[in-house]
Amino acid sequence: MPVYNEEKSIRDVISKALQLEDVDILVVDDASKDRTTEMILDFKNDRIKILRHPINMGYGTAIRTGLKWGLSKGYELFLIMDADGQHLPEEFSKLFPFVDKFDIVLGSRFSSGFKSTYRIPFLRKLGMIFFSHLIMLITFRRIYDTTTGFQVFNRKTACILKEIYPYDFPDAEVILKLMLLNLRVKEVPVRMLERESGTSMIGFLKSIYYPFRQSLGIISFLIYPKEKKEVRKLCF
């Protein structure tokens, strides 16, 4: 669970996450400036672990930090969710039935096509539709919610993600790379809420740069086979 300045939501999110059985919680604090870390430590629960970056390093780096820690501890199943209150831990129950047949299961805001009761900013939804069509064009498979951060995946996928996860922007680029590596990807509709507080780890200026960065990452992965070969050698 990557976090950055989530003191208003973190207590409730972790309280709900603790209701999941047989699940340990790792929080990677990306140098929050508020009381996020202190509020996590207040739980005094052995199931909660916290790692803290000395400086803000971005969402992707926080994910990599968590994956490396989890792999080093021998975990076989990994769950990723945001700490801003948008993701509901209880919704993981909709993803768990598919973990034996798929390498990664994505929680989707869309219930049918691009229909959703979740309010998505126009430009962001436009980007999601663009990358959804791009993934379809390249892989002949449809993924609707290309920016979901609500995921469950196995150890092999975690190994791959710690190598290919962009340090700044994840999402469509990562999903496409996994599909090109022939991983089994499943998308499942889940309920999500809108952010009510906290600070997004991807700001306004970065959101403008996002489509270009994603496109370059995808093109690079398609043209240059070196990254695919290195990942296959390490994780397959």
Residue frames relative to the residue before (quaternion, step in Angstrom):
aa qw qx qy qz dx dy dz
M 1.0000 0.0000 0.0000 0.0000 0.00 0.00 0.00
P 0.1819 -0.7901 0.5761 0.1031 3.63 -0.31 1.19
V 0.0338 -0.8144 0.5793 0.0006 3.60 -0.92 0.83
Y 0.0560 0.7623 -0.6446 0.0193 3.51 -1.28 0.57
N 0.8390 -0.1408 0.0386 0.5242 3.57 -0.48 1.25
E 0.3775 0.7353 -0.4742 0.3032 3.58 0.70 1.12
E 0.1830 0.8337 -0.5079 0.1164 3.60 1.06 0.64
K 0.6610 0.5257 -0.3187 0.4304 3.62 1.07 -0.57
S 0.7834 0.3242 -0.1675 0.5032 3.59 1.13 -0.50
I 0.5564 0.6798 -0.3857 0.2818 3.59 1.11 -0.66
R 0.6265 0.5490 -0.3571 0.4226 3.63 0.95 -0.76
D 0.6898 0.4765 -0.2798 0.4678 3.58 0.87 -0.96
V 0.6452 0.5309 -0.3217 0.4454 3.59 0.97 -0.87
I 0.6968 0.4587 -0.2827 0.4734 3.59 0.83 -0.92
S 0.6025 0.5578 -0.3578 0.4448 3.60 1.02 -0.71
K 0.6810 0.4658 -0.2795 0.4910 3.57 0.99 -0.84
A 0.6394 0.5318 -0.3269 0.4490 3.59 1.02 -0.78
L 0.6246 0.5524 -0.3335 0.4399 3.59 1.08 -0.68
Q 0.5951 0.5735 -0.3641 0.4294 3.59 1.22 -0.32
L 0.5433 0.5850 -0.4067 0.4441 3.59 1.27 -0.21
E 0.3807 -0.7445 0.5039 0.2164 3.57 -0.80 0.98
D 0.8546 0.1323 -0.1136 0.4892 3.56 -1.16 0.72
V 0.5600 0.5684 -0.4013 0.4498 3.58 1.07 0.74
D 0.2141 -0.7420 0.6223 0.1280 3.56 -0.91 0.98
I 0.2988 -0.7709 0.5433 0.1462 3.57 -1.09 0.69
L 0.0597 -0.7713 0.6333 0.0217 3.55 -0.81 1.05
V 0.1077 -0.7808 0.6141 0.0387 3.55 -0.78 1.08
V 0.1392 -0.7694 0.6196 0.0690 3.56 -0.85 1.02
D 0.1704 -0.8036 0.5672 0.0587 3.55 -0.34 1.29
D 0.2424 -0.7997 0.5395 0.1030 3.55 -0.52 1.24
A 0.7224 -0.4665 0.2312 0.4551 3.56 0.70 1.23
S 0.0471 0.8167 -0.5682 0.0894 3.57 0.76 1.07
K 0.3547 -0.7426 0.5356 0.1894 3.55 -1.13 0.73
D 0.6567 0.4836 -0.3163 0.4846 3.57 1.27 -0.09
R 0.7211 -0.4513 0.3179 0.4186 3.61 -1.17 -0.47
T 0.2226 0.8149 -0.5131 0.1521 3.60 1.16 0.42
T 0.6909 0.4836 -0.2893 0.4528 3.59 0.75 -1.03
E 0.6608 0.5180 -0.3117 0.4449 3.58 0.88 -0.92
M 0.6619 0.5101 -0.3070 0.4555 3.57 0.98 -0.81
I 0.6267 0.5185 -0.3348 0.4757 3.58 1.11 -0.65
L 0.6660 0.5111 -0.2979 0.4544 3.56 0.94 -0.91
D 0.5736 0.6150 -0.3703 0.3945 3.59 1.15 -0.56
F 0.5745 0.6098 -0.3841 0.3881 3.61 1.15 -0.48
K 0.1022 -0.8327 0.5345 0.1023 3.59 1.10 -0.74
N 0.4213 0.6819 -0.4650 0.3759 3.55 0.90 1.04
D 0.4694 -0.7119 0.4491 0.2667 3.58 -0.77 1.04
R 0.6085 0.5589 -0.3579 0.4351 3.60 1.19 -0.37
I 0.6773 0.4666 -0.2854 0.4920 3.60 1.23 -0.30
K 0.0526 -0.7676 0.6387 0.0019 3.55 -0.86 1.05
I 0.0915 -0.8032 0.5865 0.0503 3.57 -1.08 0.65
L 0.0962 -0.7478 0.6558 0.0391 3.51 -1.07 0.92
R 0.1270 -0.8173 0.5605 0.0418 3.58 -0.93 0.85
H 0.3542 -0.7147 0.5656 0.2095 3.56 -0.87 1.01
P 0.4850 -0.6762 0.4641 0.3034 3.63 -0.95 0.77
I 0.7710 0.1062 -0.0649 0.6245 3.55 1.25 -0.57
N 0.6050 -0.5547 0.4178 0.3895 3.57 -1.22 0.39
M 0.0606 -0.8418 0.5356 -0.0299 3.58 -0.56 1.19
G 0.6167 -0.5911 0.3317 0.4003 3.57 1.25 0.03
Y 0.6917 -0.5152 0.3409 0.3741 3.52 -1.29 0.57
G 0.6825 0.5108 -0.2971 0.4301 3.57 0.80 -1.01
T 0.6542 0.5049 -0.3102 0.4699 3.57 0.99 -0.82
A 0.6192 0.5353 -0.3393 0.4636 3.59 1.05 -0.73
I 0.6406 0.5107 -0.3203 0.4756 3.58 1.00 -0.81
R 0.6535 0.5118 -0.3157 0.4597 3.60 0.90 -0.89
T 0.6267 0.5404 -0.3348 0.4507 3.56 0.97 -0.84
G 0.6828 0.4943 -0.2798 0.4595 3.56 0.91 -0.93
L 0.6585 0.5149 -0.3073 0.4547 3.57 0.97 -0.86
K 0.6476 0.5152 -0.3204 0.4611 3.58 0.94 -0.86
W 0.6469 0.5109 -0.3176 0.4687 3.58 0.98 -0.84
G 0.6818 0.5056 -0.2903 0.4418 3.59 0.86 -0.98
L 0.6514 0.5059 -0.3074 0.4745 3.57 1.01 -0.82
S 0.6592 0.5151 -0.3103 0.4515 3.57 0.98 -0.83
K 0.6943 0.4573 -0.2655 0.4882 3.60 1.19 -0.53
G 0.5560 -0.6705 0.3582 0.3361 3.58 1.29 0.04
Y 0.3517 0.7444 -0.5041 0.2607 3.61 1.16 0.33
E 0.3264 -0.7666 0.5303 0.1571 3.58 -1.08 0.80
L 0.7750 0.2131 -0.1158 0.5835 3.59 1.18 -0.51
F 0.1386 -0.8090 0.5709 0.0181 3.56 -0.89 1.02
L 0.1203 -0.7664 0.6286 0.0548 3.53 -1.09 0.84
I 0.0902 -0.7746 0.6236 0.0551 3.58 -1.01 0.83
M 0.1452 0.7640 -0.6219 0.0914 3.55 -1.03 0.84
D 0.5046 -0.6315 0.4932 0.3215 3.56 -1.26 0.40
A 0.4164 -0.7255 0.5026 0.2181 3.54 -1.25 0.48
D 0.5253 0.6752 -0.3929 0.3373 3.60 1.23 0.15
G 0.6259 -0.5673 0.3347 0.4176 3.58 1.27 0.11
Q 0.5227 0.6402 -0.4199 0.3749 3.59 1.22 -0.12
H 0.7310 0.3766 -0.2112 0.5283 3.56 1.05 -0.81
L 0.2412 -0.7754 0.5738 0.1062 3.54 -0.94 0.98
P 0.4523 -0.7234 0.4463 0.2700 3.62 -0.50 1.14
E 0.6320 0.5570 -0.3421 0.4161 3.59 1.01 -0.73
E 0.5949 0.5851 -0.3589 0.4182 3.59 1.21 -0.42
F 0.4811 0.6531 -0.4462 0.3780 3.60 1.23 -0.16
S 0.5540 0.6261 -0.3885 0.3874 3.59 1.16 -0.52
K 0.6361 0.5221 -0.3244 0.4664 3.59 1.20 -0.49
L 0.6805 0.4834 -0.2747 0.4773 3.58 1.23 -0.48
F 0.5903 0.6385 -0.3570 0.3413 3.58 1.03 -0.81
P 0.6396 0.5498 -0.3632 0.3959 3.69 0.88 -0.71
F 0.7158 0.4626 -0.2534 0.4576 3.60 1.18 -0.42
V 0.4842 0.7225 -0.4156 0.2659 3.61 1.22 -0.23
D 0.6388 0.5343 -0.3386 0.4380 3.60 1.13 -0.47
K 0.7439 0.4050 -0.2127 0.4872 3.58 1.14 -0.60
F 0.7663 0.2876 -0.1583 0.5522 3.59 1.24 -0.35
D 0.5131 -0.6520 0.4692 0.3023 3.56 -1.17 0.63
I 0.7899 0.0085 0.0035 0.6131 3.57 1.14 -0.65
V 0.1491 -0.7754 0.6106 0.0600 3.55 -1.00 0.93
L 0.2118 -0.8042 0.5513 0.0666 3.56 -0.72 1.15
G 0.3112 -0.7232 0.5835 0.1992 3.56 -0.93 0.90
S 0.1666 -0.8382 0.5179 0.0383 3.57 -0.58 1.17
R 0.4504 -0.6749 0.5221 0.2627 3.55 -1.11 0.78
F 0.6876 0.4853 -0.2705 0.4675 3.57 1.23 -0.43
S 0.3003 -0.7764 0.5335 0.1496 3.56 -0.82 1.02
S 0.7894 -0.0105 0.0332 0.6129 3.56 1.13 -0.65
G 0.8023 -0.0545 -0.0072 0.5944 3.57 -0.41 1.21
F 0.7401 -0.3489 0.2852 0.4992 3.58 -0.84 -1.00
K 0.4106 0.7046 -0.4768 0.3281 3.60 1.21 0.47
S 0.1427 0.7884 -0.5840 0.1303 3.56 -0.92 0.92
T 0.3970 -0.6862 0.5524 0.2574 3.55 -1.13 0.68
Y 0.5487 0.5975 -0.3792 0.4451 3.57 1.34 -0.21
R 0.3576 -0.7542 0.5104 0.2070 3.59 -0.69 1.07
I 0.0630 -0.8031 0.5920 -0.0240 3.57 -0.58 1.21
P 0.5125 -0.6428 0.4630 0.3313 3.63 -0.80 0.92
F 0.6298 -0.6046 0.3434 0.3463 3.55 -0.99 0.94
L 0.7008 0.4741 -0.2875 0.4489 3.59 0.78 -1.01
R 0.6450 0.5151 -0.3263 0.4607 3.57 1.02 -0.75
K 0.6606 0.4973 -0.3152 0.4658 3.58 0.95 -0.86
L 0.6073 0.5500 -0.3461 0.4570 3.57 1.08 -0.74
G 0.6544 0.5073 -0.3026 0.4720 3.58 1.00 -0.85
M 0.6382 0.5312 -0.3223 0.4545 3.57 1.02 -0.82
I 0.6513 0.5074 -0.3098 0.4716 3.57 0.99 -0.84
F 0.6335 0.5405 -0.3251 0.4482 3.59 1.00 -0.87
F 0.7257 0.4307 -0.2540 0.4727 3.58 0.78 -1.02
S 0.5742 0.5651 -0.3802 0.4543 3.58 1.15 -0.50
H 0.6742 0.4727 -0.2851 0.4907 3.57 0.96 -0.88
L 0.6258 0.5397 -0.3393 0.4493 3.58 1.05 -0.72
I 0.6424 0.5063 -0.3149 0.4815 3.58 0.98 -0.85
M 0.6391 0.5243 -0.3188 0.4637 3.57 1.00 -0.83
L 0.6529 0.5290 -0.3087 0.4456 3.58 0.97 -0.87
I 0.7355 0.4319 -0.2294 0.4690 3.58 0.97 -0.88
T 0.8131 0.2804 -0.1208 0.4956 3.60 0.89 -0.92
F 0.3492 -0.7433 0.4826 0.3043 3.59 1.28 -0.36
R 0.6225 0.4673 -0.3592 0.5148 3.55 1.18 0.65
R 0.3486 -0.7689 0.5086 0.1691 3.56 -0.99 0.88
I 0.0080 0.7318 -0.6814 0.0104 3.53 -1.01 0.97
Y 0.2953 -0.7998 0.4987 0.1563 3.59 -0.58 1.12
D 0.7741 0.2900 -0.1657 0.5378 3.58 0.74 -1.03
T 0.0860 -0.8566 0.5087 0.0059 3.56 0.19 1.31
T 0.7113 0.4223 -0.2668 0.4945 3.61 1.23 -0.07
T 0.3627 0.7612 -0.4821 0.2380 3.60 1.18 0.26
G 0.1846 -0.7757 0.5951 0.1002 3.53 -1.04 0.85
F 0.5448 0.5851 -0.3854 0.4608 3.56 1.32 0.37
Q 0.2116 0.8186 -0.4786 0.2368 3.55 -0.02 1.32
V 0.1200 -0.7317 0.6628 0.1042 3.52 -1.36 0.47
F 0.1231 0.8097 -0.5650 0.0999 3.61 -0.84 0.89
N 0.5475 -0.6427 0.4435 0.3008 3.52 -1.29 0.45
R 0.7479 -0.4304 0.2782 0.4219 3.54 -1.35 0.10
K 0.6262 0.5371 -0.3447 0.4479 3.60 1.00 -0.75
T 0.6512 0.5054 -0.3075 0.4753 3.56 0.97 -0.84
A 0.6314 0.5322 -0.3306 0.4570 3.58 1.00 -0.81
C 0.6294 0.5339 -0.3233 0.4629 3.57 1.02 -0.83
I 0.6674 0.4954 -0.2923 0.4730 3.57 0.97 -0.90
L 0.6760 0.5171 -0.2986 0.4318 3.58 0.87 -0.96
K 0.6451 0.5199 -0.3430 0.4426 3.59 0.97 -0.71
E 0.6769 0.4705 -0.2850 0.4891 3.59 1.27 -0.35
I 0.7966 0.3319 -0.1531 0.4816 3.60 0.95 -0.85
Y 0.4930 0.6812 -0.4403 0.3148 3.60 1.20 -0.31
P 0.4202 -0.7065 0.5011 0.2703 3.62 -0.67 1.03
Y 0.5148 -0.6563 0.4527 0.3151 3.58 -1.02 0.71
D 0.7499 0.3639 -0.2207 0.5065 3.58 1.12 -0.55
F 0.8414 0.0473 0.0233 0.5379 3.59 0.54 -1.15
P 0.2336 -0.7762 0.5689 0.1389 3.60 -0.87 0.93
D 0.4874 0.7475 -0.4031 0.2032 3.51 -0.67 -1.26
A 0.8763 0.0300 -0.0378 0.4793 3.59 -0.93 -0.94
E 0.6312 0.5472 -0.3342 0.4364 3.57 0.94 -0.84
V 0.6783 0.4925 -0.2864 0.4640 3.57 0.91 -0.94
I 0.6519 0.5182 -0.3184 0.4528 3.59 0.88 -0.92
L 0.6692 0.4960 -0.3012 0.4640 3.58 0.89 -0.90
K 0.6396 0.5261 -0.3300 0.4531 3.60 0.94 -0.83
L 0.6477 0.5140 -0.3205 0.4621 3.58 0.96 -0.84
M 0.6623 0.5014 -0.3038 0.4666 3.57 0.99 -0.82
L 0.6565 0.4984 -0.3094 0.4743 3.59 1.04 -0.74
L 0.6553 0.4663 -0.3021 0.5117 3.58 1.25 -0.37
N 0.5057 -0.7030 0.3679 0.3386 3.54 1.39 0.33
L 0.3486 0.7076 -0.5359 0.3009 3.57 1.03 0.69
R 0.4676 -0.6717 0.5067 0.2709 3.55 -1.16 0.70
V 0.0608 -0.8209 0.5668 -0.0344 3.58 -0.51 1.25
K 0.0630 -0.7946 0.6039 -0.0008 3.56 -0.90 0.99
E 0.1755 -0.7719 0.6035 0.0958 3.59 -0.99 0.86
V 0.0477 -0.8110 0.5821 -0.0336 3.57 -0.77 1.10
P 0.4451 -0.6927 0.4902 0.2859 3.64 -0.79 0.91
V 0.0202 0.7798 -0.6251 0.0292 3.57 -1.00 0.89
R 0.5017 -0.6293 0.4944 0.3284 3.55 -1.29 0.26
M 0.0069 -0.7858 0.6182 -0.0162 3.57 -0.94 0.91
L 0.3312 -0.7267 0.5688 0.1967 3.54 -1.25 0.50
E 0.5215 -0.6187 0.4775 0.3424 3.56 -1.25 0.27
R 0.5732 -0.5931 0.4398 0.3554 3.56 -1.13 0.68
E 0.1561 -0.8007 0.5741 0.0702 3.57 -0.90 0.97
S 0.8055 0.0654 -0.0121 0.5889 3.60 1.18 -0.44
G 0.6473 0.5460 -0.3790 0.3732 3.55 -1.34 -0.05
T 0.4514 -0.6740 0.5240 0.2597 3.53 -1.39 0.00
S 0.4199 -0.7043 0.5108 0.2584 3.56 -0.73 1.02
M 0.4537 -0.6873 0.4983 0.2710 3.55 -1.06 0.80
I 0.7022 0.3251 -0.2420 0.5854 3.58 1.35 -0.10
G 0.2334 -0.8236 0.5077 0.0972 3.56 -0.25 1.29
F 0.7631 -0.3978 0.2646 0.4353 3.54 -1.38 0.00
L 0.6879 0.4773 -0.2983 0.4582 3.60 0.79 -0.97
K 0.6486 0.5124 -0.3173 0.4649 3.57 1.01 -0.79
S 0.6344 0.5418 -0.3390 0.4349 3.58 1.06 -0.69
I 0.6150 0.5243 -0.3438 0.4782 3.59 1.20 -0.50
Y 0.6820 0.4896 -0.2624 0.4757 3.54 1.07 -0.86
Y 0.4964 0.7315 -0.3768 0.2767 3.55 1.22 -0.67
P 0.7055 0.4624 -0.3165 0.4338 3.68 0.61 -0.98
F 0.6532 0.5124 -0.3218 0.4552 3.58 1.00 -0.76
R 0.6534 0.5098 -0.3112 0.4652 3.58 0.96 -0.86
Q 0.6505 0.5177 -0.3131 0.4592 3.57 0.96 -0.86
S 0.6644 0.5171 -0.2994 0.4489 3.56 0.91 -0.93
L 0.6533 0.5090 -0.3105 0.4666 3.58 0.97 -0.84
G 0.6473 0.5251 -0.3155 0.4536 3.57 0.99 -0.83
I 0.6561 0.5090 -0.3019 0.4683 3.56 1.01 -0.83
I 0.6577 0.5098 -0.3083 0.4610 3.58 0.92 -0.92
S 0.6457 0.5311 -0.3129 0.4507 3.57 0.96 -0.88
F 0.6726 0.4982 -0.2983 0.4586 3.57 0.94 -0.88
L 0.6617 0.5100 -0.3001 0.4604 3.57 1.09 -0.72
I 0.7260 0.4573 -0.2416 0.4531 3.58 0.97 -0.87
Y 0.7901 0.2828 -0.1366 0.5264 3.57 0.89 -0.96
P 0.2933 -0.8083 0.4898 0.1439 3.63 -0.50 1.16
K 0.4415 0.7349 -0.4442 0.2601 3.62 1.22 -0.25
E 0.6702 0.5038 -0.3124 0.4466 3.59 0.85 -0.95
K 0.6492 0.5177 -0.3232 0.4539 3.60 0.95 -0.85
K 0.6599 0.5134 -0.3102 0.4526 3.57 0.94 -0.85
E 0.6606 0.5105 -0.3077 0.4564 3.57 0.95 -0.86
V 0.6595 0.5056 -0.3084 0.4629 3.58 0.98 -0.87
R 0.6458 0.5195 -0.3208 0.4584 3.58 0.94 -0.85
K 0.6463 0.5286 -0.3171 0.4498 3.57 1.01 -0.81
L 0.7189 0.4609 -0.2462 0.4583 3.58 0.99 -0.86
C 0.8454 0.2816 -0.0743 0.4478 3.57 0.84 -0.99
F 0.6823 0.4750 -0.3029 0.4659 3.62 1.19 -0.20
